[in-house]
Amino acid sequence: MTLKKTKISCKIIPLLFLSLISCTQKLPVDSAKNELTITQTAAGCWLTRPVVYRLRQSATLEYRDKKEILEGFMELDLKKNRAHLVIFTALGVTLLNIEISSLSFKLPPESNAATGRRHHFAEAVAGAVQHIFLSLKESEEQNSDRPPLQLKFSGIPTEISGLSPEGAHPDWVVSYGDYHLYPCGRLPQKIILQSRKPNYKLTLWLHQAREIKQP
């Protein structure tokens, strides 16, 4: 009975991601060079520090009347602006093992033959990780291929509370909240990505965080 439920869950979640595919402070823009300049406040943000984090998270994905529960481990490398993510179902079945950069993603060699649903699933996950974790660092590095970003700050000490592409009705908005002091610094325990095109909501909860020291 348990095995049957596991197989059903593994089919439903990739299908769900496939269906998903079908007081503000702004970053000042240098009009002469058309490049982004990160403010001093944003530059001190945990998302722009040149460190490598090891994160354990859980997540819920809400789409229409459906809600899926996921677990995952992530190595977030903000030195090279990339992430390695492994996602599990609530039953512990591995759904995805993926490497993500700010502009692309890569599946392990054994997954290269997989197409269709798995590829769309990976594409949706990569897009969410890029928006939440990698877009601010990409702007700090002055990549002119990306639209300007709009930031919100709150609290004392000042912490980033929101991020989205600049514009009246952005396609996606990220909210960062419930900051907690970990050995590697203050990180948000709750992150919400609201996507409008397609329309879905992803909520992440951070359970463990540490910095990986590298030579």
Secondary structure in CASP SS format (residue, H / E / C, confidence):
PFRMAT SS
TARGET T0000
AUTHOR 0000-0000-0000
METHOD secondary structure of the structure
MODEL  1
M C 1.00
T H 1.00
L H 1.00
K H 1.00
K H 1.00
T H 1.00
K H 1.00
I H 1.00
S H 1.00
C H 1.00
K H 1.00
I H 1.00
I H 1.00
P H 1.00
L H 1.00
L H 1.00
F H 1.00
L H 1.00
S H 1.00
L H 1.00
I H 1.00
S C 1.00
C C 1.00
T C 1.00
Q E 1.00
K E 1.00
L C 1.00
P C 1.00
V E 1.00
D E 1.00
S C 1.00
A C 1.00
K C 1.00
N C 1.00
E E 1.00
L E 1.00
T C 1.00
I C 1.00
T C 1.00
Q H 1.00
T H 1.00
A H 1.00
A H 1.00
G C 1.00
C C 1.00
W C 1.00
L C 1.00
T C 1.00
R C 1.00
P C 1.00
V C 1.00
V E 1.00
Y E 1.00
R E 1.00
L E 1.00
R E 1.00
Q E 1.00
S E 1.00
A E 1.00
T E 1.00
L E 1.00
E E 1.00
Y E 1.00
R C 1.00
D C 1.00
K E 1.00
K E 1.00
E E 1.00
I E 1.00
L E 1.00
E E 1.00
G E 1.00
F E 1.00
M E 1.00
E E 1.00
L E 1.00
D E 1.00
L C 1.00
K C 1.00
K C 1.00
N C 1.00
R E 1.00
A E 1.00
H E 1.00
L E 1.00
V E 1.00
I E 1.00
F E 1.00
T E 1.00
A C 1.00
L C 1.00
G C 1.00
V C 1.00
T E 1.00
L E 1.00
L E 1.00
N E 1.00
I E 1.00
E E 1.00
I E 1.00
S E 1.00
S C 1.00
L C 1.00
S C 1.00
F E 1.00
K E 1.00
L C 1.00
P C 1.00
P H 1.00
E H 1.00
S H 1.00
N C 1.00
A C 1.00
A C 1.00
T C 1.00
G C 1.00
R H 1.00
R H 1.00
H H 1.00
H H 1.00
F H 1.00
A H 1.00
E H 1.00
A H 1.00
V H 1.00
A H 1.00
G H 1.00
A H 1.00
V H 1.00
Q H 1.00
H H 1.00
I H 1.00
F H 1.00
L H 1.00
S H 1.00
L H 1.00
K H 1.00
E H 1.00
S H 1.00
E H 1.00
E C 1.00
Q C 1.00
N C 1.00
S C 1.00
D C 1.00
R C 1.00
P C 1.00
P C 1.00
L E 1.00
Q E 1.00
L E 1.00
K E 1.00
F E 1.00
S E 1.00
G C 1.00
I C 1.00
P C 1.00
T C 1.00
E E 1.00
I E 1.00
S E 1.00
G E 1.00
L E 1.00
S E 1.00
P E 1.00
E C 1.00
G C 1.00
A C 1.00
H C 1.00
P C 1.00
D C 1.00
W E 1.00
V E 1.00
V E 1.00
S E 1.00
Y E 1.00
G E 1.00
D E 1.00
Y E 1.00
H E 1.00
L E 1.00
Y E 1.00
P C 1.00
C C 1.00
G E 1.00
R E 1.00
L E 1.00
P E 1.00
Q E 1.00
K E 1.00
I E 1.00
I E 1.00
L E 1.00
Q E 1.00
S E 1.00
R E 1.00
K C 1.00
P C 1.00
N E 1.00
Y E 1.00
K E 1.00
L E 1.00
T E 1.00
L E 1.00
W E 1.00
L E 1.00
H E 1.00
Q E 1.00
A E 1.00
R E 1.00
E E 1.00
I C 1.00
K C 1.00
Q C 1.00
P C 1.00
END
